[in-house]
Amino acid sequence: MAQASTTKQQDLFEFSAEEEPPGHPATEVEEPPSLRLLRNREKFFGSVPDESWNDWKWQFRNRITSIEELSKLIFLSIHDQVSLRLVTEKFPISITPYYFCLINHDNSNDPVRRQAMPVYEEIALSGILSEDPLEEERDSVVPGMVHRYPDRVLMVVTDICPMFCRHCTRKREWRRGRWVRPPHEIDRMIDYIRNDPKIRDVIISGGDPLTLSTRHLEDILKKIRTIPHVEIIRIGSRVPVVMPQRIDDELCDMLSRYGPIWLNTHFNHANELTDEAKTACDKILRRGIPVNNQSVLLAGVNDSVEGQLQLCHGLLRAKIRPYYLFQADEVEGTEHLRTTVEKGLRIIEGMRGHTSGLAVPTYVIDLPGGGGKVPLQASYLVSRADGQLIFRNYLGKTYSYHNPRPAAASAGRSGRRKTNDQQMALELVAAK
Ligand SMILES: *Cc1c(COP(=O)(O)O)cnc(C)c1O
């Protein structure tokens, strides 16, 4: 202690970084993500100057896109090299240097690694699942646009992503080469939206729309904003997580001119919440763009109550709202990352009531065949008799609640009341 008071801030930082406190085995001490980033950058990209490292175009150009490049950075046995090359023939690899540095390379089950690094299971288990389970292609009204719900549409403006997430729902797109939707196709989508006054919410997705140049993205936003019935624009992007350097002032200034815009991003693990990623989100937030998070429930990444709490508490500290937790889609090449719905339900149950309601995302399953998203939650309604509803709370204690009779029903419309009873009975059956 006495020594610390005479030590400069910098030394203290290095001291706490290098030295394990006595009695704690190294494996139990989780390295803060920003520190891991710093160390890995030094180790793998030590000669890269800040100017390049902080330039998103450098990050994009220097993605790791082959097993050869990967094996120059980390040790891969000949056997691994051969099998991973087979995997990447079907499902290519792409990792930004930044994201690569968030991986704990000493841990083969590292949660960040599992999202980025190809594994043999992707093709070994292949053929079980489908390429496009959500039938987005069938639901396309004009090329690149999915109109599934009455008041909102999804525009797929590019298939380019800085990183190929191993759990990607649009893995099928990776082999088609890289494309950006040309202006005449954007115009067809814009015409479609213009001709349907019910559309009040336009979601710009991909690929990653923030890989477009700021000017190209501005062209799209500008066109959407010529349609008076479009109220909000949403941008779905993993760029704040995998290439936060992209979130520069020029982009943020541009976006702030086309609001209200909502940004949905995709953090899956607390180790992705580096200072860089949080700063990127903060920049967006300060331009009046709320940031929400859509994560995917992934085996060995975030499929525990503790993992989810760490993630969601970290998100709230960064002022990002946990919006959805997706049950992983039935996409070919992702089976090894999927979990059961029962597990997902238990995780959400372990969060609700135990922590801030704001930290609990809505757990949803996007139904195969284009059925859309449905929320999943354990039932807290235990039973019902004579207008008494019995609930259990988050601790498992039961409480009763007196349900008022619907005014219309008590005024003699017994047929209607019966329907309510039947409805309730159905719900109870469904809950069990
Ligand atoms: C997810 C999705 C939306 C948006 O759904 P919200 O529940 O409003 O976030 C819209 N269209 C399609 C096709 C989608 O998959």
The ligand as an ORCA input file, in Angstrom:
! r2SCAN-3c Opt
* xyz 0 1
  C     -36.828     -9.368    -37.323
  C     -37.520     -8.860    -38.490
  C     -38.194     -7.634    -38.444
  C     -38.230     -6.760    -37.208
  O     -38.866     -7.371    -36.150
  P     -39.097     -6.561    -34.790
  O     -39.770     -7.550    -33.885
  O     -39.956     -5.388    -35.125
  O     -37.763     -6.125    -34.289
  C     -38.840     -7.217    -39.577
  N     -38.846     -7.953    -40.702
  C     -38.212     -9.147    -40.772
  C     -38.277     -9.923    -42.051
  C     -37.526     -9.635    -39.682
  O     -36.894    -10.808    -39.765
*
